[in-house]
């Protein structure tokens, strides 16, 4: 597999991510108008599923290409988007000169080759931009990870529960959880120890994140961020993950009826108030999952409006509607969309009847142009 094939698969993955984000936005809008609007656990699993499929898109493209080379899959198996455009052009539904239409179809191939070879300033600019953004995100994540490791090492063990360490430190005002290779960590601020009930609520909340494997997903998403830093669809999906997992976690903790709803809400508000007393403690540190924070940045996951949404969701209570069938139906639809987009976006290397017709028309146009010229 050449660099051109890898770059093409990378761009295809980003396009599929955009499509999936649009479909997810529509599905989420429909869900909010049904009785499943409070089924946050189902929504979280759906979102994790579609992100997994997008992340596996390059592998699907590689397997499809390998199957085509060894003859398992026919080269004409499935209609690509470019085939559809050619068919529409031959039927007269696209008004464009034949040579210009052919150049339009070859635009992706030419841009990919231009970026790989850096044959122009545009290709060089794209390569420099992608590499600079990639390195910036990698270095930023590495620095925050080092800071996180230092905080954990300098914290004090309060209790050990299996493979989970409950620790406390004075370097943060917000409870959070993170994980290593074999152990999980729940880190509490020392100021929280003055309220025993708040400690129990915060530990229960972070333990639920561990049960939901949210920490592993957070690390996985941060590993994907350098590859999709420029794609707004990734930022949109990441923000939804951060919000829905908190709503799902709140529901699951309160479903056990070990904490009063009023005490839970008061704990959220109290921790938020404490998080605003220091300048740098308000910043989200990755890869970790905070209990609750207020982020003043535009389009932030942990905003004031989202805190209000969490409070309202807690007061509304969990969804009592069975959603197993709905979850499977929506997931199947999303899988079909991802598979269809993967097949439709793949490059075409053979000559179909329509493409031969288009090539003939282009050659006739060029011949006619040369004949007319004196």
Long-range contacts (C-beta under 8 A, 24 or more apart in sequence): 1-62, 1-65, 3-116, 4-112, 4-113, 4-116, 5-65, 7-112, 7-115, 7-116, 8-108, 8-112, 8-347, 9-57, 9-58, 9-61, 9-62, 10-58, 10-227, 11-108, 11-112, 12-57, 12-61, 12-342, 12-345, 12-346, 13-54, 13-57, 13-58, 13-61, 14-228, 14-231, 14-233, 15-341, 15-345, 16-54, 16-57, 16-338, 16-341, 16-342, 16-345, 17-54, 17-228, 17-231, 17-233, 17-234, 17-237, 18-231, 18-233, 19-337, 19-341, 20-50, 20-53, 20-54, 20-233, 20-237, 20-334, 20-337, 20-338, 20-341, 21-233, 21-236, 21-237, 22-233, 23-334, 23-337, 24-50, 24-237, 24-240, 24-334, 25-236, 27-330, 27-333, 27-334, 28-240, 35-319, 35-321, 36-319, 36-321, 36-323, 36-326, 37-319, 38-251, 38-313, 38-316, 38-317, 38-318, 38-319, 39-319, 39-321, 39-323, 39-326, 40-244, 40-247, 40-248, 40-251, 40-313, 40-319, 41-248, 41-251, 41-252, 42-323, 42-326, 42-327, 43-244, 43-248, 44-212, 44-241, 44-244, 44-245, 44-248, 45-327, 46-327, 46-330, 46-331, 46-334, 47-237, 47-240, 47-241, 47-244, 48-217, 48-241, 49-331, 49-334, 49-335, 50-237, 50-334, 50-338, 51-221, 51-237, 51-241, 53-334, 53-335, 53-338, 54-338, 55-220, 55-224, 57-338, 57-342, 60-339, 60-342, 61-342, 61-346, 64-342, 64-343, 64-346, 65-346, 75-349, 75-350, 76-350, 76-352, 78-343, 78-344, 79-343, 79-344, 80-343, 80-344, 80-345, 80-346, 80-347, 80-348, 81-344, 81-345, 82-347, 82-348, 83-348, 83-352, 83-354, 84-344, 86-352, 86-354, 86-355, 86-358, 87-354, 89-358, 90-354, 90-357, 90-358, 97-365, 98-358, 98-361, 98-362, 98-364, 98-365, 99-362, 99-365, 99-366, 101-358, 102-358, 102-359, 102-362, 108-347, 109-347, 129-230, 130-230, 133-226, 133-229, 133-230, 134-226, 134-227, 134-229, 136-229, 137-225, 137-226, 137-229, 138-226, 141-222, 141-225, 141-226, 141-286, 141-287, 144-285, 144-286, 144-287, 145-286, 145-287, 147-285, 148-178, 148-285, 148-287, 148-288, 151-187, 152-178, 152-185, 152-187, 155-187, 158-188, 161-207, 164-207, 164-210, 166-203, 168-192, 168-193, 172-281, 173-271, 173-274, 173-275, 173-277, 173-278, 173-281, 174-271, 174-274, 174-275, 174-281, 174-290, 174-291, 174-292, 174-293, 175-202, 175-203, 175-205, 175-206, 175-271, 175-290, 175-291, 176-206, 176-285, 176-288, 176-289, 176-290, 176-291, 177-206, 177-207, 177-209, 177-210, 177-215, 177-288, 177-289, 178-215, 178-287, 178-288, 178-289, 179-210, 179-215, 179-216, 179-219, 184-210, 184-215, 186-210, 189-274, 191-274, 192-271, 192-274, 195-267, 195-270, 197-259, 197-263, 197-267, 198-267, 198-270, 198-271, 200-258, 200-259, 201-253, 201-259, 201-263, 201-264, 201-267, 202-267, 202-271, 202-291, 204-253, 204-256, 204-258, 204-259, 205-249, 205-250, 205-253, 205-291, 206-289, 206-291, 208-249, 208-252, 208-253, 209-245, 209-249, 209-289, 211-252, 212-245, 212-248, 212-249, 212-252, 214-245, 214-249, 214-289, 215-287, 215-288, 215-289, 217-241, 217-245, 218-286, 218-287, 218-288, 218-289, 219-287, 222-286, 222-287, 235-299, 238-301, 239-299, 239-300, 239-301, 242-301, 242-302, 243-301, 243-306, 243-309, 245-289, 246-292, 246-306, 246-310, 247-309, 247-310, 247-313, 250-310, 250-313, 250-314, 251-313, 251-314, 251-318, 251-319, 254-314, 254-317, 254-318, 255-318, 261-314, 261-315, 264-314, 265-311, 265-314, 265-315, 268-292, 268-307, 268-310, 268-311, 269-311, 272-307
